[in-house]
Amino acid sequence: MLHTIKHILSQTLASLQKKRNDNKQLAKYHEMLNEVESFVQKQTNESNLLLVRLDDIGDFILFAPSLKILLDNFKNQNQKLFFLGNTVCKSLFENLFPESNVETIWLNKGEWFSNPIYRNEVFVKLSEIKPETILFPSFTRSILLEGLIKSLFPNTKAVAWSAKSGFNQHILNHNYSLLFERPAHGHELEINSDFVEKYLKLELPNKQDFLCFNLPEFNLPEKYFVVCMGGNQGSKRWSEKSYAKLAEHYSNLQPDYSCIILGGAGDVSSAEKFKATYSKINYIDLTGKTNLLEFAKVCKEAQLIICNDTSAAHFGALQGTRVFVIANGNRYGRFFPYPKDFQNVAAIFPGSKNFTSPKYYDWEGKMNINMIQVKAAKIALNDFLGI
């Protein structure tokens, strides 16, 4: 009963917050739309195609296997492919696709949302492409990104997933030459693969998608596990004390393993709180001390990653590392749990038995992640490890 009440309250608060955010986005969209008028490009060049994927790191990693298929497909075609991506993913793209014949444009999302001069510079670059076709493969669509870019090219053929029903659906679905019907379920890897299948009109092989980075040398212990407590949303962060207790549990099972604390520069405070509770001495704190490819290297070589819903989970999952995720249920089914083929990934949710209903798929809500007790996490981890 208590769980049901908390869930209803959580849904209500999330719904109210989403409505407020939608209204703010719509107002910002019309404000920014005025800037586009000076750069609208009505001409198209049949030789040019623009692919837009502006998600953050974790989403890009999950798109990379499908992106490879798209890039391979365009190698032998007469069209020139342009890729507009999030600048934080630049090093990953260049590492994974060093020989791709693609012209890239990298967008700084912080500058995009805050600096009209920067936006105008991007509009100029994009308008020069004059694409005949634009692909928007992101399942989560944004009027402040995709919506504005689409408005720059009124005569260009645009392809995307049909927007989720909601306040801005009519804007996002307006004047598209092809809208794919949204699947009722599916992991992000499967959704990305479906988009490519639909666009290229071919059937892709059903297999695990692992990434092959050309990773740098990095001095690491012979055997270690990773704890990564970062995340761009506070609601995704399990308490540092709980992480420490779970890490101690695993360290007791594997006393010869070192513990590596991993995260970005913004996670230093969390690392300090973790270390204040963690009773073991064989740890290495790499928080804020790795670049993105070194981060990927640490994830690849680990015996286990314990983390929240963040990029570390996807770096591990798609490099074959065992990953145990503490998740709050937001967008359930789309990112976690992973497809059954990925036996190296497991996740625990608050009241996870209540998340099995299809109505929770891609649910834009948040359960209180700290409802997950350490005892329950230990049991779930043991089950995952087969202990």
N, C-alpha and C positions, 0 to 999 in steps of 0.2 A: 504493500500500500504506500509506504513512504517513498519507494522508488517511483511509483506511478505519479504521485503528487509532484515530486521533483521534476519528473520528465515533462509533465503538463506545464509547469511553471517555466521550465527551460524553453519549451516550444513557444509559449506565449511571448516571453521576453525576446526570443530570437526573431519572431515574426514582427514585433513592434520595431526592433532595431533595424531589421531589413527594410521595412517601409520607410523609416527615416533615411537610411542610406540611399535607397532608390530615389527619393525626392531630391537629395543633395546631388546625386549623380546626374539626374535629369537637368537640374539647374546649371550645373557645371558644363554639361554637354552643350546646351544652347549657348552658353557664354563662349565656349571654345569653338563652336561651329561658326561663329561670326568670323573667326580668324581664317577659316578654310577658304572662304569665298574668293580671296585674292589669289589663291593657288590652284583653283579647280582646273583639272586637266580633262578636256572633253575628247581629245585625240587619243587613239590607241595604236600601239605597235604590235602587229600580230606575231612578231618574233619574241616578244617579252612576256614572261610570266612572273608574278610576284607571289612568294610564299611568306605568310605572316605568322610568326609564332613568338609571342611576347611573354610567355609564362616564365616563372622563376625556375631555379635550378632543378628541383625535384621533378617538376612537370616536364622540363626539357629532357632529362634523363629518360623518362618514360616514353618520350616521343622519338628519341634517337634511333631505335631500331626501325621504326616506320619511316623516319627521315632518310635513312640509308637507302631504303627501297625506292623512295622518290628520287633521290639523287642519282642512283644507278639507272633509273628509268630515263632520266633526262640526258644522260651522257650521249646517247646516240640519236637525239632528236635535234631538230633545227632551231627549236626555241631556246632562248637565253633565260636562265633561271636566276632570279634575284631573291635573296633571303633577308627578311627583316626580323631581327631577333633582339632579345634582351641582352644588353651589354654584359651582364654578369655571367652569361653563358658563352662568351666569346672564346675563352681558352678551351672549353670543352668541345665546341664545334670544330675549332682548328685542330685539336688533337685527334678527334674521331674521324674527321673528313679532310685530311691534309691535301688530297689530290682532287678534290671536287672542283669542277669547273663552274663555280657559283660566285656571283658578286654579292657580297654581304654588306648590309647596313645595320649598325648596332645602335639601339635606342636605350638611352638612360631614362628609366621610368620616373625616377625622382625629378629629373630636370623636365621631363615631358609634362608632368602634372603641375609643376610650379613655375616654369619659366617660358613665357610666350615667345621670347626671342629664340630660344632653343627649338620650340615647336615649329616656328616658321622655317628654321634651317632644315628640319626634317621634312616639312612639306615640300620645300624646294627640291631636295634630293629625290623624293618619291615621285614628284610630278614629272621629273625628267625621264623616268622609266617608261611612262605611258603604257602600262601593261594591258595586254588584251584580256588577261585572266588574272584574278587574285584568288588564292586559296587561303581560307581561314580554318585550319583544322582543329583549333581549340574547342573543346567541348563546353568549357565555361567561357561565355562571350561577354565583352565589355563595350558599352557604348562610348566610353572615354578613350578607348584604344581602337578596336576594330571599327566601331561606329564612325569615328572621325576619319579614319584612313579610307574607309569605303566611300564616304561623302566626297572625298577628293577626286574620285573617278566615277562620275555618273554614268558613263557609257561603257565601262569595263564589265566583263562577265565576272561575277563573284560567286564563289562556291563555299558553303559552310554547312555545319549542322544547324538544323532548325533550332531557334532559340527556345530555351525553357520558358514555359508559360509564366508570365509575370508582368510587372508594370512597364518594362521597356521592350517587351517582345515585339511590338509593332514596329519599333525603330530598327531593331536588329534584323528583322526578317524582310524589311522593305527593299525592293528592287534588287533581289538576288536572282541570278539566272538558274541556280541550282541549290536547293536546300535538302540535305539528307535528313530523313526522319530520325529523331533521337531514339536510340535503343532504350528499352525499359530497364536494362541492367548491363553490367559488363565492367571489368577492370579497365583502368586508363590505358594499359597496354593493348587490350583488345579493342577499345574504342578507336585508338590511333590506327591500328591495323585495319579496322573496318572502313575508316575514312579513305585510306589509300586504296583498299580493294574497290570501293565504290567509285572513286575518281578514275582509277586506272582501268576499271572493269576487268579485273583479274582476281583469281583466288590465291591468297597467300598460304604458304605451308603453315600448319598449326604446330608450332614448336616453341620451346623456351627462347627468349631473346636476351642473350648476354652481351654485354658491351666489352670491347677490347681496346682499352686506352693504351697509349704508349706512355707508361708512367715513369716518373723520375726515380732515381735512386734515393732512398731515404733510410736513415739509420733507425732500425726498429728491433725490438726484442725478438727472439726466436719464436716465442709463443706468447700471445697476449689476447685480451678481449678489450672491447671498446665500450665506453659509456659516453653517450652524446645527449646532452640535456637541452640543447638549443631549440629554437623554433621562433618563427616570426609572429606567433600569437600566444599570448599568455595562457589562453585556455587549453593549449596543447602541452603545457609544461607540467609534468609530474613533479612533486616536491623533491628537492635535492636530498633530503633525509631519506626518503623512500628509495631513491636511486642508490644511495650509499648502502642501505640495508640489503637491497637485492644484489648489488655488486659483491657485497661481503658473502652472501649466500653462494654465489657462483665461484668466488675465489676459494671458498672452503671446499667446493667440489673439485676445483682445479688449482691447487696451491702453487703449482709451478708457473702459472700464467701471471704475467704482469697485467695491470689495469691501465689502459690509456684513456685519459679524459680528453675528449675531442669536442671542438666547437669553434665558433667564430670569435672575433674580438669582443662582440657584445655579450658573450657568455662567460666572461672572466669571473663575474660576481657569483654565478651559479657554481662554477668550478671551485671557488673558495669555500662556499657553503658545503659542497660535497666533501671536500677534503677535511673540513672541520668535523664531519660525522664519520667518515670512512675510517675504520679501525686498522686497516692493513697499511703496510709501508711500501709494498712493491707496486707503486703507481708512478706513471709519467704524465705530467700535465702538458698537453700540446694545445691547449685552448688559445686560439688567436695566433698560433705559431706556424700554421701551414697555409700554403696557397691551395687553390681548388684541386689541382692535380695531386699534390701531396696528400690532401684530405682523402682523395679517391684511393690513393696507394695504401694509406692506413686502413681504410675500410676493406680493401681487397685482401690484405694479408692477415686480417684478424681471424681468430677462431670463432668469435661471436661478437655481434654488435647488440648492445642494449640501448634503445633510444626511444624517442617519441616519434610522432608523425612529422618527419623532417627529411631533408635530402640524404642524410647518412643512411637511412633505411633503404632508399632506392639505390644509392651507390653500392651498398652491400648486396642487396637482392639481385641486381643485374650484373654482379661480378661473381656470384656463386657463394657468397659468404652467408653463414647462418645469421639471421636477424630476428630479434625479439622486440616487438614494438608495443609501447604503452600508448594507447590511442584514446581520444575522447569521443569518438563516434561521428565526428563531423565528416560529411560526405562518405558515409559508410558504404562499402562495397565498391566504390570507384577507385580507391587507393589501398584500402585495407578492408578485409583480408585480401591477400594476393590470390591469383588463380591457383587452383589445386595442383597444377603442374609444378609450381614453385614450392617444393617441400622444404626449402631452406628459409622460409619466412613464416613467422607466426605473430599474432597480435592478440592483445587482451583489451577489452573495453569495459567501461563502467556498466554493470548489469548486462553483460554481453548476451545473455540468453534472450533478452528482449529486442535485440537488433536483427534477428533473423527474418523478420517480416519484410516482404518486398517493398512495403510502403516507406521503409527507411532508406532505400537506395538513393545515394547522392543527397541524403538529408542535409540541409543547410542549418543544422542545429548543433548544439554542444552540450554534452553531459559534463558534469563536474569530474574531471579526470582524477581528482584526489579521492573520489569514492572508491577507486581501485586500491584495495588494501595490499600491503606488502606480502602478507600470507598468501593471498589469492594469486599474486604475481609469481611467487616462488613455486606454487603448485603448477601453474600454467607453464612456467619455464621448464620445470622438471619433465612435464608431459612432452613438451616440444623436444627436449633433449633425449627423451626415451629413458629417463632415470626412474 
